[in-house]
Amino acid sequence: MTPDQLVTVLKAHLLWLNRRTGGARADLGHADLAGMYLPRSDLRKALLGGANLSNCVLWEARLEEADLFCANLESADLKKANLTGANLRGARLRRTDLTGAVLTGADFRPGQLATADMGSGKKDPATDLSHAVLRQSGLRKANMEGVDLSMATLSDCDLTETILRTAKLNRANLSHARLDRTDLTRADLTSANLSGAHLRRVILTGAKLDGLNLHGARIVGVEMAELEAARIDLSGAQIIRSQGALAKPVQEVLRAHFLWVETRGAKGVRADMSGADMSETDLSGAMLGGAVLRSASLNGADFAGAKLSMSDFSGAELARADFHEADLTGVNFSGANLAEANLAGAKLTAVPLRGPDGKPSGRTWPANLVRAILRGADLSRADLTGADLTGADLTGARIAGTIFADARLNDAKVDRQRLSQAAPAIKRAV
């Protein structure tokens, strides 16, 4: 196919996507497009099954729900491309650069094109992603069962709820990747690098773990028997204990508070755990709204997805704690130490207040981060609308996509150049 012919197809496809007259869905199945220069192309829902896209330049291309069944994408440049929901079954992605690509819900399962000898009992070949670069890619809920990712680079990837059953990950680099409820049943992780990775409720049943590097990894709710049976050196890993490992009085306080929340105060008792030591404890998803945890030791605790609205953490030690996507509306973090804490995607907006009659009072209770220490914390995609960060220390904090609309940043220590990485609403911050 010539470049002129391809341009004509792409123009018609754009009309089709916009439901305009003269449009036609791009059907480039089995087309030879090797080496084509197609950055930022709009190929949503395009038919590209069996196409030769090797060495193509497709950075920032839109390929949502595209059919790339058994396509050849070897050594292609797909940096920051959007392949959400794409069909990549049986695709060849060896040495492909997918740095920063969005692959949420993509299907990477084995597959092969129909041939005369089909039905001979042979299994479909695995999708080949060996040596591929997927650094900082979003692979949430992607189906990568049986995929060959040997020696691939998956550092800083989001593999939340990704299916990697029977996948080949030998000698793969998964350093600092997030594996949250990732299914690695019978996967080959021989000599894989998971240093600094976050493993939360990962399924490792029958996985090959010889030589696995977990130095500096954070392990939460993982069946330790699998790791111990493989005789892995866990000396450099951070293992988060379950709530059951807490002292019985603390467990009783937590149970009473959960009941207090569920019954809206009719039963149970509001928790006051001021000064308690719950460091490196798994409290993910906990219902702790309104709890009092002043000056508590909670270093390394896991609060991912927890409901913590109006909770009081003033003066608490929360270094390296995980508040990933937690509800922190109206929270009190004044004077708290949140150095290197993970607040990515957390909600720290104001809470609307109601009067004694239960009706809206017109007033709000903002999140309080006055003089909070947030050095090296991850605030990416967090919503801090209206939050008070007066005198807070955000030195080295990650703020890509952070919303600071109407936030107070008076006397805050923050790299003003980094603020350009935050969401546009930063311009309205005080």
C-alpha positions in Angstrom: 0.0 0.0 0.0 1.4 3.4 -1.0 1.4 6.4 1.5 -1.2 8.2 -0.7 -3.5 5.2 -0.6 -3.1 5.0 3.2 -3.9 8.7 3.7 -7.1 8.2 1.7 -8.1 5.2 4.0 -7.3 7.2 7.1 -9.4 10.2 6.0 -12.4 8.0 5.2 -11.9 6.2 8.6 -12.1 9.6 10.4 -15.3 10.4 8.7 -16.7 7.0 9.7 -15.7 7.5 13.3 -17.6 10.8 13.2 -20.5 9.3 11.4 -20.1 11.6 8.4 -21.1 11.0 4.9 -18.5 9.3 2.7 -16.9 7.5 5.7 -15.7 4.0 5.7 -14.1 1.9 8.5 -10.4 1.3 7.8 -9.9 -2.3 6.7 -6.1 -2.8 6.6 -6.1 -6.5 7.4 -2.9 -8.2 6.1 -1.7 -4.9 4.6 2.0 -4.3 4.4 2.6 -1.1 6.3 6.1 -1.8 7.5 8.1 1.3 8.4 5.2 3.7 7.9 5.3 7.0 9.7 1.9 7.3 11.5 2.4 9.3 14.8 -0.9 10.4 16.4 -3.0 8.6 13.8 -6.6 8.0 14.7 -7.1 4.2 14.2 -9.8 3.6 16.7 -11.7 0.4 15.9 -9.6 -0.1 12.7 -9.3 -3.6 11.3 -5.6 -4.4 11.2 -5.6 -8.2 11.7 -2.5 -9.8 10.2 -1.1 -6.4 9.1 2.6 -5.9 8.9 3.3 -2.9 11.1 6.9 -3.7 12.0 9.1 -0.7 12.6 6.1 1.6 12.2 6.2 4.9 14.0 2.9 5.0 15.9 3.7 7.1 19.0 0.6 8.7 20.6 -1.6 6.9 18.1 -5.2 6.2 19.0 -5.8 2.5 18.7 -8.7 2.0 21.2 -10.6 -1.2 20.4 -8.6 -1.7 17.2 -8.4 -5.3 15.8 -4.7 -6.2 15.7 -5.1 -9.9 15.8 -1.8 -11.6 14.8 -0.5 -8.2 13.6 3.3 -7.9 13.3 4.3 -4.9 15.5 7.9 -5.9 15.9 10.2 -3.0 16.8 7.3 -0.6 16.3 7.3 2.7 18.2 4.1 2.9 20.2 5.2 5.2 23.0 2.2 6.8 24.7 -0.2 5.1 22.3 -3.7 4.3 23.5 -4.6 0.7 23.0 -7.4 0.4 25.5 -9.5 -2.6 24.7 -7.5 -3.5 21.7 -7.4 -7.1 20.3 -3.7 -8.1 20.4 -4.2 -11.8 20.4 -1.3 -13.5 18.8 0.4 -10.2 17.9 4.1 -10.0 17.5 5.4 -7.3 19.7 9.0 -8.4 20.1 11.2 -5.3 20.9 8.2 -3.0 20.5 8.5 0.2 22.5 5.2 0.7 24.5 6.7 3.2 27.0 3.8 5.0 28.6 1.2 3.3 26.5 -2.3 2.7 27.8 -3.3 -0.9 27.4 -6.2 -1.1 29.8 -8.4 -4.1 29.1 -6.3 -5.1 26.0 -6.4 -8.8 25.0 -3.0 -10.4 24.6 -4.0 -14.0 24.7 -2.5 -16.6 22.2 -3.9 -16.7 18.7 -3.0 -17.6 15.1 -4.3 -16.9 11.6 -6.3 -19.7 10.0 -4.2 -22.1 7.9 -4.8 -25.3 6.0 -3.4 -27.4 8.9 -5.6 -25.9 11.5 -7.3 -28.5 13.7 -4.1 -30.6 14.0 -4.3 -30.3 17.8 -1.5 -27.7 18.0 -1.9 -24.9 20.5 -2.1 -21.3 19.4 1.3 -19.7 19.7 1.8 -17.2 22.6 1.7 -13.5 21.9 5.3 -12.4 21.7 6.3 -9.5 23.8 9.8 -10.7 24.6 12.3 -7.8 24.9 9.4 -5.3 24.6 9.6 -2.0 26.4 6.4 -1.3 28.5 8.0 1.1 30.9 5.3 3.2 32.8 2.5 1.6 30.7 -1.0 1.1 32.0 -2.0 -2.5 31.8 -4.9 -2.5 34.2 -7.2 -5.5 33.7 -5.4 -6.5 30.5 -5.6 -10.2 29.6 -2.1 -11.4 29.1 -2.6 -15.1 29.8 0.2 -17.2 28.3 2.0 -14.1 26.9 5.8 -14.3 26.3 7.2 -11.3 28.2 10.7 -12.9 28.8 13.3 -10.2 29.2 10.7 -7.4 28.7 10.9 -4.1 30.5 7.8 -3.5 32.7 9.3 -1.1 35.2 6.8 1.3 36.8 3.9 -0.4 35.1 0.4 -0.6 36.5 -0.6 -4.2 36.4 -3.7 -3.9 38.6 -6.0 -6.9 38.1 -4.0 -8.0 35.1 -4.3 -11.6 34.1 -0.8 -13.1 33.6 -1.6 -16.8 34.1 1.1 -19.1 32.6 2.9 -16.0 31.2 6.6 -16.1 30.6 8.2 -13.4 32.7 11.7 -14.9 33.1 14.3 -12.3 33.5 11.7 -9.6 33.0 12.2 -6.2 34.6 9.2 -5.4 36.8 11.0 -3.0 39.2 8.7 -0.6 40.9 5.7 -2.0 39.1 2.3 -2.1 40.8 0.8 -5.6 41.0 -2.5 -5.3 42.7 -4.6 -8.5 42.6 -2.6 -9.6 39.7 -3.1 -13.2 38.7 0.3 -14.9 38.2 -0.9 -18.5 38.5 1.7 -20.9 37.0 3.6 -17.9 35.6 7.4 -18.2 35.0 9.1 -15.5 37.1 12.5 -17.1 37.1 15.2 -14.5 37.8 12.6 -11.7 37.3 13.4 -8.3 38.9 10.6 -7.1 41.2 12.8 -4.8 43.3 10.8 -2.0 44.7 7.5 -3.4 43.3 4.2 -3.3 45.1 2.6 -6.7 45.4 -0.9 -6.6 46.9 -3.0 -9.7 47.1 -1.1 -11.2 44.1 -1.9 -14.8 43.2 1.3 -16.9 42.9 -0.2 -20.4 42.9 2.2 -22.7 41.1 4.4 -19.9 39.8 8.1 -20.5 39.1 10.0 -18.1 41.5 13.6 -19.3 41.4 16.0 -16.3 41.5 13.2 -13.8 42.0 14.5 -10.4 43.2 12.1 -8.8 45.7 14.6 -6.4 47.3 12.8 -3.3 48.5 9.4 -4.7 47.4 6.2 -4.0 49.4 4.2 -7.2 50.0 0.6 -6.9 51.2 -1.8 -9.8 51.6 0.2 -12.3 49.6 0.2 -16.0 50.5 3.7 -16.2 51.9 3.9 -20.0 51.7 4.6 -19.7 47.9 7.5 -17.3 48.5 8.9 -19.3 51.4 8.7 -22.6 49.5 10.9 -21.1 46.8 13.4 -20.0 49.4 13.4 -16.4 48.2 15.5 -14.0 50.1 13.0 -11.6 51.6 15.5 -9.7 53.8 15.1 -6.5 51.7 11.3 -6.7 51.3 8.7 -4.9 53.3 6.0 -7.3 54.4 2.8 -5.7 55.6 1.1 -7.6 58.4 -2.7 -8.4 58.5 -5.1 -6.8 60.9 -5.2 -10.1 62.8 -1.6 -9.5 63.8 -2.6 -6.4 65.8 -3.0 -6.5 69.6 -6.5 -7.7 70.6 -7.5 -4.3 72.2 -6.7 -2.6 68.9 -8.7 -5.2 66.9 -11.7 -4.6 69.2 -11.5 -0.9 68.7 -11.4 -1.3 65.0 -14.4 -3.7 65.0 -16.4 -1.3 67.2 -15.6 1.6 64.8 -16.6 -0.4 61.7 -20.0 -1.1 63.4 -20.2 2.6 64.3 -19.7 3.6 60.7 -22.1 1.0 59.3 -24.9 2.0 61.6 -24.2 5.7 61.4 -23.5 5.9 65.1 -26.4 3.9 66.3 -24.1 1.1 67.5 -20.5 0.6 68.2 -18.1 3.4 69.2 -16.0 5.9 67.3 -12.4 4.8 67.3 -9.8 6.8 69.2 -6.4 5.2 68.5 -4.2 8.2 69.3 -0.6 7.2 69.8 -1.3 3.6 68.7 1.4 1.6 66.8 -0.1 0.1 63.6 3.0 0.5 61.4 3.2 -1.8 58.4 -0.4 -3.1 58.8 -2.8 -3.9 56.1 -5.9 -1.6 56.5 -6.7 -1.4 52.8 -10.3 -0.8 52.1 -11.1 -0.2 55.8 -14.1 1.9 56.8 -12.3 4.3 59.2 -14.2 7.5 58.4 -14.1 9.9 61.4 -11.5 7.8 63.3 -9.1 9.6 65.6 -5.4 8.6 65.0 -3.6 11.6 66.4 0.2 11.0 66.7 -0.2 7.3 65.8 2.7 5.3 64.3 1.5 4.2 60.9 4.7 4.1 58.9 4.3 1.8 55.9 0.6 1.1 56.7 -1.6 0.1 53.8 -4.8 2.2 53.4 -5.2 1.7 49.7 -8.9 2.3 48.8 -9.8 2.9 52.4 -12.7 5.2 53.4 -11.1 7.8 55.7 -13.4 10.8 55.3 -13.0 13.3 58.3 -10.4 11.1 60.0 -7.8 12.8 62.2 -4.2 11.9 61.5 -2.7 15.1 62.9 0.9 14.6 64.0 0.9 11.0 62.9 3.9 9.2 61.5 2.8 8.0 58.0 6.1 7.7 56.1 5.8 5.3 53.1 2.1 4.7 53.9 -0.1 3.8 51.0 -3.3 5.9 50.5 -3.6 4.9 46.8 -7.1 5.9 45.6 -8.3 6.3 49.2 -11.2 8.6 50.3 -9.5 11.3 52.3 -12.2 14.0 52.0 -12.0 16.5 54.9 -9.1 14.6 56.4 -6.8 16.2 59.0 -3.1 15.6 58.1 -1.9 18.7 59.9 1.7 18.2 61.0 1.7 14.6 59.9 4.8 13.0 58.4 3.8 11.6 54.9 7.3 11.4 53.5 7.3 9.1 50.5 3.7 8.2 51.1 1.6 7.0 48.1 -1.5 9.3 47.6 -1.9 8.7 43.9 -5.5 9.1 42.8 -6.6 9.9 46.4 -9.5 12.2 47.0 -8.6 15.1 49.4 -11.5 17.4 48.6 -13.7 19.3 51.1 -16.8 17.7 52.8 -20.1 19.5 52.7 -21.4 20.2 56.2 -24.9 19.6 57.3 -26.9 21.3 60.1 -28.6 19.6 63.0 -31.7 19.1 60.8 -29.6 17.1 58.3 -29.9 19.8 55.6 -26.8 21.2 53.8 -25.4 24.2 55.7 -23.7 25.7 52.7 -20.3 25.3 54.5 -17.5 22.8 53.7 -14.8 21.2 55.7 -11.6 21.2 53.7 -8.7 18.7 53.9 -6.1 20.0 56.3 -2.5 19.5 55.4 -1.1 22.5 57.2 2.7 21.9 57.8 2.4 18.3 56.6 5.6 16.7 55.4 5.1 15.4 51.9 8.7 15.1 50.8 9.0 12.6 48.0 5.3 11.6 48.3 3.3 10.5 45.2 0.4 12.9 44.7 -0.1 12.1 41.0 -3.8 12.3 40.0 -4.8 13.2 43.5 -7.6 15.7 43.9 -6.7 18.4 46.4 -9.4 20.9 45.5 -9.8 23.4 48.3 -7.2 21.7 50.5 -5.1 23.8 52.9 -1.4 23.1 52.3 -0.1 26.2 54.2 3.5 25.6 55.2 3.5 22.0 53.8 6.7 20.5 52.5 6.2 19.1 49.0 9.9 18.9 48.2 10.4 16.2 45.5 6.7 15.2 45.5 5.3 13.8 42.3 2.4 16.0 41.2 1.7 14.9 37.6 -2.0 15.4 37.0 -2.6 16.6 40.6 -5.6 18.9 41.0 -4.8 22.0 43.2 -7.9 24.0 42.4 -8.5 26.7 45.1 -5.9 25.0 47.3 -3.9 27.1 49.7 -0.2 26.9 49.1 1.0 29.8 51.2 4.6 29.3 52.5 4.5 25.7 51.1 7.8 24.3 49.9 7.2 23.2 46.4 9.1 23.2 43.2 7.2 25.8 41.2 8.5 24.3 37.9 6.9 21.0 38.9 3.6 22.7 39.2 3.4 22.8 35.4 3.0 19.0 35.5 -0.1 19.4 37.7 -3.7 19.6 36.3 -4.6 22.9 34.7 -6.6 23.8 37.8 -3.4 24.7 39.6 -3.7 28.1 38.1 -6.5 28.9 40.5 -4.5 27.8 43.6 -3.6 30.5 46.1 
